[in-house]
């Protein structure tokens, strides 16, 4: 098939004006651009994953993405969420991806559907259903007929659902790109020839669906035609597709990084993300997608890793709760507007480059009518002064200056001219809501689990936890018995995948515990708890979970060490816990009457807690503060908001005490915060889950905690700051729906410091900036200030660029 894929307009019949007539449109490509309905485009996309939010959040998230300058929304399709048991499907609530795609369409945006169906995404088991692992004769992600049959069945179902709703561009829908497989090239080598055969099969299968839009394969340098191979990473400006007729596509521009339990908070600066995007389009980029644009929340048991946190904020332009992450959102919005203004020259112009040495270059896109230019400085330490086409430009280190007309600087990636928003958490202001929640409780009775034999399976070996549970629960009991000839203190030792608890990337460790055994028959029960399954790497599906063994009893009898290996004893297995099986978290559970308020325990392990609360007033996002609790799960009105673990403290060292330096290549160990604090203390409760009157919170506590400290709060903007350069710029300050109450600081000249700690510099304009800002902004939800000497008065700062620094209180 030729690289240019034709989509022919379908005839639309409209009967009695009752049906909306939507025409198909053509999506094609060459080495320079993607063409949509005859127009060559520069495309900006962003990842928003529908299961990591709720349907009530989707319209606002997508609207903010459009306001941020995006053309397209990307999402994976989550196989294990949609087919949790073989041939049993779930497309309800926040798994209704058709509704999500229609919401994208309603906002007038394109869609990029990455079907996979392997997705990675720090999602449990990489999005693959665990029941696949337990099918006889199967090998995952290779040329294996059992796996390929299941993959084809699911992919066909998804494609058919999309076709039935006419959501591909060839049908008049929003989807202009689709993806098959995901990052297979990163792990392909160990699969050998079978891996290559598998990727060829994937391509042939995808083409057989005849969806009428291009297919991509990311991180697949040998992607067979007509697949478009694409790039993922922090930087993709140097990427070259494997076919000259393929456009240069960046499927994942990582806007931050994920977080695991025990880790610090990673951040990627707005300056560096903007630099990476500008460099990509300077060097012939066609489409770039932010991964993530909204990270969201790993609700329930969806977090992978293992040990990925419930929060999947990712330091994205829209934060976990859907707020604008400023200045990143605004700085990128301005970049998108500049790139869009140059779309004609970028997609039609002849390209030439001037190398100024020392990692400094100019790139010119020129047509007969106009030209646009990029001045790039990839040096991580030295600013550059460039003489270009009769003008002089100062380009800061690790930045790109954009001249839409090749004369006037309109944007520089290192000069952030949008506000910084400092978010604060405020107490629940629901009417008549007490300072603390009123709790009831009930125990998880372990002896019922250990001694009751119904619904157990047995084997004379230790079983991988995936095989025993099919991933229906985090919890698996390993139970056996041992006849002891004498009363003694033994040491129970076992190799466990993890430890009492572990960190992301720790594969196994040895657990030892002293146990007192009595003469005769002793029962030994071990509870293994997963914290998400591995989601990445070659043969990641074969990584064992649970207790692989050996399990031994060791006793010292005089000079003799006696070791009893229990690994081949008869083991019985029970999946889950009684409280989960009986749905203690369900408001309609038949056992609701068994909760009690008397003899209320704290710091008691394996305990269920329940409280009612009123909806916090207003519309600000709601968070649950679980300080004081150990580890477990939380449900709000029966919805599992995810695992909690506030007692897992991040390392003390390694955080940035000063402002993070955006210069130089980013990696996930740079720009860290939250040292010595709970990895995750706050948990998102989407407002769409909340009832207008009474609501119920249920906690299952594994380790032991104190629920008296638990409370609900809301997140809002506490103050906003601006730090804008004088260069035909205006600064907009906004407290969203709240008025600006005061101006805490304002200075035009060479102010020093950062948001929250500004100070006047050695150079200050003649007019009182504070009073100017007070008059313009106080009492308003939003105000706009022209950053110029005309506004603030003339001042000579000796050639140093002048800036306006402002801090306003909301």
N, C-alpha and C positions, 0 to 999 in steps of 0.2 A: 504493500500500500504506500502511496506517496505521502511525504511528510505533511502536506496540506490536506486536511480532512474536510470534505465538503458536507455541509448539512443543508439539505434542500427544504425550502419552505413547504409546509403542509397546507392543504386547503382547509380553511376553517369555515364550518357551517354554523350560522347563528339562526336559531329558530325563534321567531316571534320576539326577537330582541331580549330573550330571557337568559341566554347563555353568553358569557364573556368570551370573546374571540381573541385568542392569544396566538400570534404567529411564531413559528420556529425561526431560529436565526442561526447564522453560520459562525462556527468557531474554527479558525485555521491558524497555522503558524509557519514561520520560517526562522532562520537563524537570528533575526533581529527583533521580532515582535510576535505577540499573539494578536490576531485580528478577530474582532467580534463584530459581526454584522457589518463588515466592510471597513471598520475603523481600527487602525493599528493603535495598540494601547500600551501604556505603562501601568502595571497593575500592582496595587498594594492590598495585601490580604492579612487576615489575623485569625488565629486559632481561638475558637470558643467551643468547648466540649459540652454538649447538651447534658450528659449525666452528672457533670460537676457543678451544675446549677439546677434550678427548678423552672418549670414552664412559666411561672409568674415572674421570673427574672429575665427571661429571654427577650421580650420586646425592648426593655430598657438597655440591656447589654448591647443588643444589635444597633439600637438607635445611637448609643454613645460611640460605637465603633464607626458608624457612618459619619457622625459629627467629627470624629477624629481623622477623617480623610480616607477611610478604607473603601475599597471597591468590592471586596469579597470577604466571605467568612469561610474558614476551613474547619472541618471537624472529622475526627475519626468515626468509624462505626465499631461498636464494642460488642464483639461476638459473645463473650461469656455473660454479659449482662442480658443480651437478647435471647440467648439459647442456653439458660442455666442447666437444663437437662435436655438430653438428646430429643429433638423434634418437639420440644415444648418451648414456646416462644413468649416473649414479654416485650411489648412495645407500648406500655402504659406509662402515664405520668411523665417523669423526666427521662424516660427511655423512648418517648414518642418522637423519633428523629424526623419523621415526615412532618409533624407539626413544627418542629424546629426549622426545617428547610423552608416551609411555607412562611414562617415568620421572617426569615432572611429575605425571601422573595417580596413579602409585603413592604419591606423597608427599601426595596429597589436595589438590593445588592446581589452580586453573583455568589455562587457557592462552589466550594472545592470539596468533593466527597472522597475521603481517603478510606476506602473500604477495608484495606488490609488483606485479610482480616486479622493478621498479627499486627499489633500497633505499638508495642513497647509502652511508651507514655507513662512510665512509673505506675502503671495500672496493674492490678493483680493478674499474675501469670501472663502478662503482656497482651491481655484481651482474649487469650485462647481459653475455651472451656476446659476445666480439669478432667471432665469425663472423657475427653479425647485421650488423655494419658493412660486411661485404664481400658482402652479398647484393645482387644487381642491383635497382635501383629502390627501395631501402628508405630511409625516414626514421624515425629512432627517436623514440618518445614523442610521436607526433602522429597525426593521422588519415591513416594510410598503411596500405593493405591488407596489404602484405607484412609490416610490423612487427606489425600487429594479429593477423594469422593466427598468427604465431610466438608472440606473447604469449598468445593464447587457447589454443594447443596446450599450452604449458607450464603455464599456470594450471589448465587442465582436468586435466592429469595429476596435479598436486599435490592438487587438490580430490578427485579420484577416489581417490587413495591414502589420503587422510584418511578419506573416506567408507567405503572398504573395511575400514578398521580400526575403524570406528564411534567416531571420536574427536571428532566435533562434539557439543555438548550435546544437540542434538535426537536424538542416537543414544545418549545416556548417557555421552558422552565429556567431556573436560575443556575443550574449546575453546568459549569463550562469546563471543568477538569475532574478527572477521577484518578484514584491511585490503587494499584494492586501491590500486595506485599509491602514491606517496610524495612528499610535499612538492612536488607539481607546481605548486601555486599560487604558490610562490616564484619560479618560472621561466616561468610560463605566457605572459606578455605577448608575448614575441617570436614565439610560435607562432601568434598571432592567432586567427582563427575556427577554424582547424584544431585548435588546442589545446582550445578549448571543445568542439568536436565529439568530440574524443578522450576527454575526461573524461566526457562523457555516455555514450559507448560503453563506457568502463570500468565505469560504474555499472550499465548495462544488462546487461553481461556478468556482473558479479558477482551480480546478482540472479537471473540465469537459472540459476545453480547450485543455488538452493533449498537452502542449507545449514542453514537454520533458526535462524541466529544473526545479530545485526546486523553490518553492514559499516561500516567507518569510512574516511574519507579525511582524512589529516592535512595541515594547512596548506592547506586547500582551502576558502576562504570561500564559494565558489559551488557547493559540492558538491550535486549534485542529490539530491532525496529518493528513497529513504529512507536514503541515505548519511548518516552522522553526521560532520560536520566537527569536527576536533580541533586541539589546539594543541601546538606544540613550542617549547622555549626554556628559558632559565634561570628565567623567571617567567611564569606563565600565570594569575595570580589575576584579571586584568582581562579575560580572554578571555570572549567570549559566543558561543555556537553560533548558526548562521544560522537555526535553527528553534526556536521555544519548546518543542517537544516533544522536543528532543534534549538528552541529558544533557551536562554540562560535563566533557569528558574531556581530560586532559593526556597525550598519547602519549609525549612525550619530555621528562622533567625531567633536564637534563644535569647529572649529579653531578660532573663535572669537565670535562676536555677531552682531545682527542687530541693526540698529539705528532708532529712531523715532524723529519726529520734536520736537525741544526743548531739546533734549538730547545731551550729550557729546559723543565723539568718543570712543567706547570700543576697547580695544586691549587685545590679549592673547599672552603671550610671546612664542617665539620659544622653549625655555627651557621647559615650562610647557606642550606644545603640545607633544613634543618629550617624555617627562616623561610619559605622559598618554599612548602613543602608546607603548613604551617599557614595561611598567607595564602590558599592555593588553596581549602582546605576552609572557611576563614572566609567566603569569598566564593562559596559555593555549589558547590564542586567535588564531583564524583561519583566519578571514578576518576583516579588519577595513576600514571604508570609511570616508574620510574627508568631513565634511559638514561645510563650502564649500571649494572646492579646487580653484574654481573661482566663486566669488559671482555675479559680474556683476551689471546690472542696471535694475531697475523697470521702463521700458519704458512705455509711455502712462499712462493708469490708472490702471496698474497692481498691484501697491503696496497695501498691505492690512493693517491690524492692528486693528482699523484705526490708521492713523498718522505715518505710516512707510515711511521713506524717499525714494526718488528716487534712491539714491545710495544704493546698496546692497553689498558693498565692503566686509563686514564680516571679515576684517583683514585676508583674506584667503592667501594661499601661492602665488597665482596669484592675483594681485590687480584688482580693478574694470576695469581698462583699458587694462589688459592683461600683465602688466609688472611683472617681478619676484619680489615678496615681500621678500626682503632679510633683515635679515638672515633666515627667516622662511623657504623659499623654499629650500635653500641650506642645512640647518641643517637637515631638514627632508629627503632630498635626500640621505645624508650620512647615516642616520639611515636605510633607506630602503635597501641600498646596503649591510649593515652589516646583516640585517635580512635575506636577500636573500641568503647570503653566508652560513647561518645556516639552510636553508630550510629543508635539509635532516634530521638533528637531531631534529628539531622542530616538524616535522610531523611523524617521525618514532621512536624517542627516548623514552626510559623510563624516567619518571620524578620523581625527588626527590627534597626536599626542606630542607634547614637548617635555623632555626630561631635563629638569634643572639640577639633577644629582641630589645626593643626601636624602633620598626618598621623597623628593618634592617633584610634582609633575602638574602639567595642565593638559586637560582633555577638551577638545573642541568638537562639537556636533554642529554641522553647518549644512543648511539648504540654500537654495538660490534666494530665498526670501529672508531668512534669519539665521542666527547662530546662538548657541548656548554653551556655557563653559563651566568646567569644574577645576578648581585649584586645590590639589590634594597635598597634604603634608603628613606622611606616614612615619616621620621621625618622632620617637616617643619622648624626646627631651628638648629639642631645639625648635623655637619658632622660626619662621622663614619669611623674609621680605622678597617679594617676587616683582620683577618688572615684566609686565605682560601687556602687549598690544598698546604701548604708550602710557600705561598707568602702573602705579605701584600699589601692591597689596601686601598686608601683613597677615600671614596665615599661621595661627597658633599651632604648636606641636600637636600631632595626632588629631588633625581636624581636616575638614573639607569646606572650602568656601564655594558657594554657588553663585554664578553670574548669569542669570537667565538671558541677558542680552550681550554677554561677554564684556560688559563694561561695569555695571553697577552691582556691588555686593548686596544681595538680598538675604542671604542666610549663611551662617557659619555653624558647623555642628558643635563647636566648643563654646559658643556664646548662647547661653540659655536666656531667652527673653520671655519666658512664661512663668506663672506663679508657682511657688512651692506651697503645698497644702500640708499643714501639720494636723493630723487627725487625733482626736481625743475620745475617750470612752466616758460616758456619763451614766449615772445611776438610773435604774428603771423608775420612770415618773408616772406609772400607772396609778390611777386614783385609788386611794385607800390601800395601796400595797405596802405591806410592812417592810421593815428593814431587812428581815430574814425570811426565808421560806419556811413553811410548816411541813415537817417531814413525817412519813410513816416508813416502815421497813419490813422486811422478811428475809430469812436466811436462805441461802442456797444449801440445801441439806446434802452434804457430800456422801454420807453413809448410804443414802437411798441409791445414789449412783453406783457406789462401790459394791454393795451387797445384793442389789436386785439384778437378776440375770436376763430379764426380758429384753429383746431387741439387741442382743449382743452378738458379735461374731468371734470366733476363736481360731487360733492358728498356733502351731508349734514353731513360731518364729516372730521376729519383730518386723512389723509391716510399715512401709513408708506411709506417712500421714495422708498424702494425696490419695493413695489407693484406698485407704480406709474411709475417708470422709467425702471423697469427690468434691472437696472444698465447700461443703455445705455449712461448715462451722470452723471457727478458730480452734476449737477444743476437741482433744481426743484423749480418752483414758486408756492407758496400758495397765492391765490388771493381771497379776499372777499370784501364785502361792508358793510357800517354801516351808518344808518341814525341818525344824531345828531340833537338834538333839539336846541342846542345853541353852539356858538363858545366857545371853551375852550381848555385848555392844558391838555391832558390826558397822563397817563403813560401806554404804551403798555407793558404787561408782558407776557412771554411765557416760558414754559419748553421746552428747546431745548437739543437735544442729542449732547452735546459738549458745546460750548458757542460761543461768537464772534469767538474764536477759542480755542481749548483745547489741551490736551496732550494725549499721548498714555496711555490708561487705564482709562481716565476720561469718565464716561458714560453719565452724563447729568448735566445740570446746568440751572439756571434761567436767562433769558435775560430781561432787562428792558430798555426802551427807551421812552423819552418824545416825544409826537407827537401833532401837532396842528390840530384839527379837526374843520371844518366849519359847519355851519347850513346846513342841508340837507344831501345828499348822499355823503359819503366819501369812496374812494377806498383804500384798504389796501393790499399791496403786500409784501410778505415775500419771500426772496430767501434763500433756504437751500442749502448748499454746502457740499457734503461728501468729505472726504480725505481718501478714501479706506474703505472697509467694514471689519468687524470683521472676523478673520480667524481661531480662535482656541477657544476651551472650549466646555463643554457640551451644546447642543442646541444653539450654537453660532449663528445659522441661524435665531433664533427667536429674537435676539437683535434688538430693533427698531432703525430705522434711520430717520432723518428728524425732524419734529416737532410733537411730540405725544400729545401736549396740557397739560394743558389747555392754551388757548390764551385769554387774558383778557384785557379790557380797564378799567383803574381805574382813577377816577377823584374825587377830594375833593370839595364838594359844601357846603360851610359853615362848619358846624360840621359833615356833613354827607359824608361818603365815598360811592361812587356809583361804583359798579363793574358790568361790562357788559361782560359776558362770550361768546366769539365768536366761541367756539369750535364746536358747532352744527349748526352754520350758513352754508349757501351754499358756499362751497369753490370750486373754479376752479383751475385746475392744468395745468401747462405748463412745459414740460420737455425740458431742455437745454436752449441755448441762440441762438439768431438769427445768430450771427457770426459763431457759430459752425454748425448750421443747413445749412447755406449757404457756409460753408467750406472756410472761409476767408484764412485759412492756405494752401489751395490747390493751387498749381501753375496753375492749369487748371480751377480755379473757374471763372465763367462768370462775376463775380463782381470785377475783378482785377483793372478795370479802376477807381474805386471809392476811391482808396488810394490817400492821399494828403500830400504834404510836408509843406504847409503854416500853420501858426498859430500852430506850433508844440507844443503840451502840455506835461508837465511833472507833476508828482504827481497827475494824473487824474485817477480816478478809472474807471473800465469797459472800457478799451481802448485797441485797437489793434495796434501793431507796426510791421513794416516790414523793413528789410534791406537786401542788397545783400553783399556778401563777396567772396573773392577768397580763394581757398584751401590753407591752410598753407603748406609751403614747407616741404619736408622731409617725413619720415614715422612714426615719433613719434605720439602717441595718442593725440587726439584733445580734449580740454575741453572748455566749454563756461562759461565765468565769468559773472555771473548775479548780481554782486554787484550793488546796487542802485535800483534794482527792488523789488517789494513787494511780491506778490503771484500770481501764475497763471500757464500757460502752455507754452511750447516752442516747435516749430516745425522747423526742418531743412529739406529743400527740401520736405516738406509735411509729414515728419515722426515725430511723436510725441515723443520727447525724455524724456518726463515726466513732473510731477509737479515740479515747482520751488517755493521756499519760503525762500529766503535769509534773510528776516527780522525776522525770528523766531530765536531768539538768545538762545544759550545754557546757562544753569545756570552758574553763576560765580564761584561757589565753587565745590570742590570735585575732582579736577584733581590732578594727580601725578606730583609734581614739581621735584622730584628726579627720578632716574632710578627705574622703576617698579621692585619690588621684585618678582621673579618668584616663590618663595617658598610658599607652602601652597595652599589649594584648591582654584581654580579659580571660580569666578562668574562674572556676567556682570557689577557689580559695581566696579570692581578692574581694575586698570591700565587705567584710563580715561584721555583723553586729549581734547583740544578745548574748554575749559571753556570760557564763555563770548564772544564767536565768533558765527558767523552765523552757524546754524546747518548744512546747505549745501550751499556753495557759488558756487561750481564748478560742471558742468554737462557734462557728457560724450557725445561726438559726434563721434560715430564710423566712421572711415575713409571710410568704405564701403558705407556710406550715401553721401559722398562728390563727387561732380562732378569736373572734371579737370579744368573747366573754372569758370563760375559764379554759385554761390549758394545763396539760399534764407533762411533767418531766419525770423520767425514770432513769436511774443510774444502776448499772451493775458494776460493783467494785470488786476487783480481784485481790488487790494487795492490802487494802485497808485505808480509809480516809475519813475526813471530817466534813460532812455535807453542810454544816452550819455556815461555812465560808462561801458556799456556792451562791451565785447571784446572776441576774440578767442585767445587761447594760446595752446601751446603744452607741453607735460610732458616728461621729460627726466632725466637721471641720472646726478646730479650735482657733487656729490663726492661719493667715496666709502671708506669704512673703513674695516680694518681687525683687529681682536683681538683674535689671534690664540694661542693655547697652544702648548708647546713643548711636543710631544709624537708621534714621527714618522708621523708628520703632514706636509702637504704642504698647503699653502694659495694661493688661486687663486683670483686675482683682475681683474675685467672686467668692462669696460664702454660700453659694447655691441659693437655697430658699430662705436664708437667714440674713439679716442686715449686718453690715460692718459697724461694730459698736465704737471702735476707737482706732487711732493710728498710734502705734507704739513707737515707731521709728521711721524716719524718712531722711534721706540725704542724696543729693545729686553732686557727683564729682568723682572722688576715689574712695568710696566707703570700703571698710574692711569687715571681715568676719562672714558668718553664714546665718541663715535663718534661725532666729532665736538668740543670736549673739552679735548683731550688727554693731559697728562703731563707726563714727565719722573718720574719714581719712585726712590727709594733709591738704587736700584740695577740695573746696566746697563752693558751690554756686552762690550767687549774691542774694537770691530770693530764698525765703524760708520754706524749704521743701515740706516740712511738717504741716504748716498751716495750709499749704496748697493741697496736700493730700487730704487733710481733714475736711476742707470745704468741698472737695470733689467726691469723697467716698463715704463719710460717716452717715449712717442712716440708710444707705443704699445696699441692695443685695449684690450689685455689680457696678463697678466704675472703671472707666478707661482714661488713662493718662498718656499724653504724648511725651515721650522721653526726648527732650530737646532743650537747648539753651533758650529758646523762645518761651518755654514754659517755666524754666527754673532760673533763668538769668545766665549771662555770659560768664565763662570762667576758662582760664588757660591752665591746663594741668600738665604742661610740658610734654605734650605728645602722647601721654597715657590715655587710653580710651576711657571716656567718661561713662559712668553708670548711675542708674537710679536704684537705690536699695530701700525697700519699704517692708515694714512688718505691721500688719493690720490684725486686730482681734475681732473675731466673729461673735 
